[in-house]
Amino acid sequence: MATILKVTQNALMGVVAIALTAGWRPVGVFAAATVVNVVLALGLAALLFGGFSVT
C-alpha cells in the first residue's frame, strides 16, 4: 500500500513540475478551446432546437 501511495505522489509531483515548467500558455489554450466549444455547442443547440416547443 505504501508503494502505491509513493508512486502516486511521485507522479503528481511530476505533473506539477511539468505544469510549472510549461507556464500559463497551456492553461490559456485550454481555456480558449473550452470557450469555443461551449459557444459552438450552444449555437448548434439553438439551431437544432430553436423551433421546439412543449404544449
C-alpha positions in Angstrom: 0.0 0.0 0.0 2.8 2.4 0.9 4.4 1.7 -2.5 1.3 2.7 -4.4 1.0 5.9 -2.4 4.6 6.7 -3.1 4.2 6.1 -6.9 1.1 8.3 -6.9 2.9 11.0 -5.0 5.8 10.9 -7.4 3.5 11.0 -10.4 1.6 14.0 -9.1 4.9 15.9 -8.3 6.0 15.2 -11.9 2.8 16.6 -13.4 3.1 19.7 -11.2 6.7 20.1 -12.3 5.8 19.9 -15.9 2.9 22.4 -15.5 5.2 24.9 -13.7 7.8 24.5 -16.5 5.3 25.0 -19.3 3.9 28.2 -17.7 0.4 29.7 -18.3 0.3 29.2 -22.0 -1.3 25.7 -21.9 -3.9 26.9 -19.4 -4.8 29.8 -21.8 -5.1 27.5 -24.8 -7.3 25.1 -22.8 -9.5 27.9 -21.6 -9.8 29.3 -25.1 -10.7 25.9 -26.5 -13.3 25.4 -23.8 -15.0 28.8 -24.5 -15.0 28.0 -28.3 -16.5 24.5 -27.6 -19.2 25.9 -25.3 -20.2 28.7 -27.8 -20.3 26.2 -30.7 -22.4 23.7 -28.7 -24.9 26.5 -27.6 -25.1 27.7 -31.2 -25.8 24.2 -32.5 -28.4 23.6 -29.9 -30.1 26.9 -30.7 -30.2 25.9 -34.4 -31.4 22.4 -33.8 -33.9 23.1 -31.0 -34.9 26.8 -31.7 -38.3 25.9 -33.0 -39.0 23.3 -30.5 -42.0 23.9 -28.1 -43.7 21.9 -25.5 -47.5 22.1 -25.5 
